[in-house]
Amino acid sequence: MPKLSQEQIDQAREVDLLAYLLSHESGVLKQEGANYRHNEHDSLVYVASKNYWYWNSRGRKINAVDYLMEIRGYSFVDAVERLIGSGTPAVSHYTASGSREQRKPVEKKPFRLPKGKRCATFAVSYLQRRGVHSDIIRRCMQLGLFYESRYNNEAVCVFVGRDDTGTGRFACVRGIAGDLKKDISGSDKRFSFCYPPDQPGSRHLAVFEAPIDALSHATLQKLEGWQWNGYRLSLGGTSPVALVAFLERHPEITRVALYLDNDLAGRVNARKIKALLKSDQRFSKIRVSVNPPRSGKDYNEKLQRTLQAIREEKHASRQKQAAVSIWRKTQ
C-alpha cells in the first residue's frame, strides 16, 4: 500500500465536499434553496447554514474522504489520492464574525516523467520473461507507453498514462530485479495506463488492476486468436477513479469487461464497480461484465500458465515424433 504523509491526509480531509461534487459530480446534486440534496442518497443533505453534509439515515456528518469511501467504494489511499489531485479547494471555515475564510491548500507536486534510458534491454527482457509478446512491447514503446528508467538507483519499467493530446499525466514504475511498485509523484490517476485498440472506433473497454495484466490479456488474444478490438485500461489497483474518468472522456463506450484479479479484493471490488456504474445515470446503459481469470490469480499468471501448457504440448509432440522415428528405423 502506498504510504501517505499526514500532510496529504489532512489536505484530503479539508477538501470541500460541496465544491468537489459541483466540480466532478454535479449531476447528483439537487438544490433546495441554499441547501443541496444528493439524488442517489436522498438522506444525504448539505446544510448551508452550518456548512457541512449530514447523512440523516446514518445520523452523522461526513466529509469528502467519507463520501468517496462509503458511497463510491474507494479505499482510503485511493480516496486521499483522488482528493489531493482533484484541484478542489479546502473546506471553508467560519470566523467569529460569520465571514468565511479559505485555508490555503497544500501545493501539489508537479508531475514529471522519469528520465528514460536510450536502451531498454532490461525492461524489455523483464516483460518477455513475464510472457508479454514482443509485438505488443514494441507497440507500447512506439506509443510512448512503456520504457526503462532508474528509480532510487534501481532499474525499473515505466508505464505511462497519457491524456487525449498525448501528454503524459500518469506514470508508475515496476522494479525489474526487485519488488518496487510505485506511482510517480504528481501522477493523475484519472489518466492511468491504457493500451489502445488496434483499430479506431472501438466501443469496448477491458479493465485490469495493473498494466502488465492488460498487456498479458493482449498477448493471450494474439496467441488464441480472439476476435476482439478494444481499449485495455489499468486501474493501478481496484479504485474506480481511472475508469470513471475514462468513461467521462469516452461516452461512446457501450461495453465494459472487468478483468480484476481472482482474489477476494478483486472479486468484491469488481462487484462494487459494477454497481457504481449502474447507479450513475451517465453510465447506467453500459453493459458491464465481471470476468476474473479462470486460471491463476491474475491475467499475467493465466498467460504464464497458458504458455507453459503450450511448451509442454510441443515437448510431448516432439517426444512422440522422435519415438515414431526411432520405431520406423528399427522396422
N, C-alpha and C positions, 0 to 999 in steps of 0.2 A: 504494500500500500504506500503510495507517495506520502512523504512527510510534509505536513503543513506547519507553517510557523504560526505562533499565537497572533502575530500581526495580521496574517491572512484570515485567520478565523474571526478575529474581531472585526475586520473590514467587511467580511461577508455578513456578519450578524447585524451590521449597521446599515445594510442596503435597504432602501425604502421599498417595501413590497408593493405599494401602490404604483410607484414610479416604474418598478420592474414590470408589473403587469400591463401598465399602459404602453410600455415600450415593446414588450415581447409577446403579450397575450391579450391584447386589447379586446379581442372578440369574446372573451369570457366574462367581461365586466358589464354590469347593468347599473347605470347611475340612478340614484334615488335622492334627488335634491343634492345636498352636499356629500351624501354618503354613496357608497358603492356596494353592490351585492355580486357574488360570484355565481354565474349562470349554472355551472355544473354542480356546485355545492351551495345551495341557496341559504344554508345556515351560516355561511362564511360572509361576514359583513365588515366593511371598512367604516369605522366610526370617526367621522371627520372632526368632531368636537374634541375627541381625545387622541386623535392621530395614531390609531392602531387598528389592526384587524382582529376581530373577535369571532371565534368559531363557536356559535351558540350550541350546536349539538354536542360539543365536547366540553363546553363550559370553560374555555380558556382563550387567551390571546395567542397569536402565532406571528412569527417573523418570516423573512424570506427563506431562510435556511429550512425552517419547519415546513414551509409550503412545498419546496422542491422535494424534500424527503418524504413527507406524508401524503402529498397529493399527486406528485409527479413521479414518485418512485426512485428518486436519485439516492445514491449512497451519500454519506456525509462528505467525503472527499470530493465527489463529483459536484455536489451542491455548492460547496465553497468555491471550487474552481470555476463553475458556471457563473456565480455571482460576481467574483472579483474580475472576471473577464467580460462582464456584460456592459460595463461603462455606465451602469445605473448609479445615480448619486446616493450618498449616505442618507440615512433617515433624518428627517427634520426633528429638531428638539425645540420645545417652547422655553423661552426665557421667563423670568419672573414677571415681566410686563405683558406677557402673552404674545410677543412677536416671535417669529421663527428665526432660527439661525442654522446654517448648514455646517456640519462638521466636515472638515476637509478630508476627502478620501485619500487612502494611501496610494501613492503613484505606482502604476503598474509598469513592470519592467518591459522595455521594448523587445520585440521578437526579432531574433537574428538566426538564420540558418547556420548550423555548424559548417566550418570550412571543409570542403571536400578534398580528398586525395586524388591526384591525377590517375593513379592506378587503383582499381577496386578489386584486386585479386582476392584478398582475404574475404571481403564481403560477398563476392560472387560465389566463392568456394563454399562459404557458410550456407548460403541458400541452396546451392546444389546438393550439399550433404543432407539438407532437410527435405530434399526431393523436388524442389521447385524447378520447373522446366527452363532450360536456357533461353528459349524464345521469349518466355514471359519476363525473365530477369532483364533481358536485353531491351524489351519494350518499356519496362519501368524506368530504366536508365535513360532511354531516349526521351521519355516524357518528363524527366526530372523528378521522378517519384522515389528514387532509390539511389543511394551512393554510399561510399565508405568515408569515414572520418575518424577522428580520435576525440575521446571524451575522457578527461582526467587521466590522460596518458594511456588510455585503453582503446584498442581498435574496435570500432563499432559500425554496425549498419545503421543508416539513417533512412527512415521512411517519412516522406513529406506529404503534407496535405496542402492543396492549392485552391484558391478561390476561382471564380469564373473568368477572371482576367489572366490566370496563370501565376498570380503572385503567391509565393509561399506564405502560409498563415499558420501552419502547424508542423511540428516535427517531433518524432520520438526516436530514441536510439535503443539499439539492442546489442548487447555485448557479443562479440564473436567468440571469444575464448572463455568469458565468464558469464555471470547471471545478471548483468546490469540491464535494467529496463527502466526507462525514464522519459518523460515528456520534457522537451526543451523549454526553459523559462520563457514566459510570454506567449506560449502557443495558445491559439484559439481553437478549442476542441470542436467548435461548430464546423471547422474545415478540416476534419480528420482525413487520414489517408483513404483514397478511393481509387481503385483500379477501374478505368473506364471500359465501356463495351467496345467490341471490335468494330462495330458499325454504329453510326449515329442514329438517333431517333428512338432509342430503347425506352420502354415504359416499365422495365423490370429492375428491381433492386434487390440484391442479396446482401445480408448484413452479418458481420462477423465480429468477434471480440478483438482480434489482432490482425495486423497487416499480413503476417505470414499465413494465417488461415485463409484469408481472401486469395492469396496467390496459390495456395495449395488447392483450393476449390477450382481455380482456373486451370491448374495443371491436371487435375482429375478430369475435367471436361475434355482437355486435349487428349488424354490417354484413352478415355472411354467413348469419345465422340458424341457427347451430348449436344443436342441442337438447342442451344440457349444463348441469348445475347442480352447482356445487362450490365449494370454497374455493380461493383463489389466494394462495399463500404466497411471500413473498420471503425468500431466504436471506441477503441482504446480502453476496453473494459466492458461493462454492462450498462453504463449510463446512456439514456436516450438522447443526450444533447446533440451529438453529431447527426443522428437520424432525423430528429425533428427539424434541425436547420437545413439538412439536405432536402427534405420534402418541401420545406418552405421555398427553397430555391428551384425546385423541380416539380411544379404542380402537374406535370404530365405523367408522373409515375402512377400506375394503376395496380401494381402487384409488388408486395414486399415479402421476401422469404427471410425469416430469422434463423440463421445458422449459428446460434450461440453454442457454447460448449455443452457437452453431455455430462454435466455435473449438477449438483443441487443449485448452485448460484446461477448457472446458465439457464437451467430449465425454469426456475422461479422468475428470473428477470425477463426471460423471453415472454412469459405469460403476462407479466406486468406491462411490458412494452406493447404487446398486442392490445391489451385493454386500454392503455393510454391512447393509442391511435384510434381505436374505435370510439372513444369518448370525446375525441376532438372533432368538431364539425368539419374542420378543414381536411381531415384525413379519413373520415368515417366510411367513405365509399371505396377506399383502397382494400384490395383483398390481401389479407395477412395470413401467412402460414408459419408454423414453428417446426423447424427441421433440424434437430440435433443430429450429429453423425451417428449412424447405426453401428459403426465400428470405430473404437477409440474414443478418447476424451474430447478431442477437437479435430478440425479438418486437416491439420498437418499430421496428426497421429494416424488419421484414416488414410491419408496419402501414403505415408511410410509403410503402413500395413499392406496397402494395395501394391506398392512397388515390390515389397518383399514377396508377396504371393506371385507376382509376375516373374520374379527372379527364380523362385522355387519351381514354377511351372516350366520355365525354359531349361533349368538344370535337369529336371526329370525327363524332359523331351530329349535333351542331348544324351542322357544316360540310356534311354530307350533306343535311340538311333545307333549308339555305339554297340549296344548289346545285339541288335539286329545285324549290324555289320559284321561283328565277330562270329555270330551264328552262321551267316552266309558263307564266310571264309572257311568254316570248318566242315561244310557240307560237300 
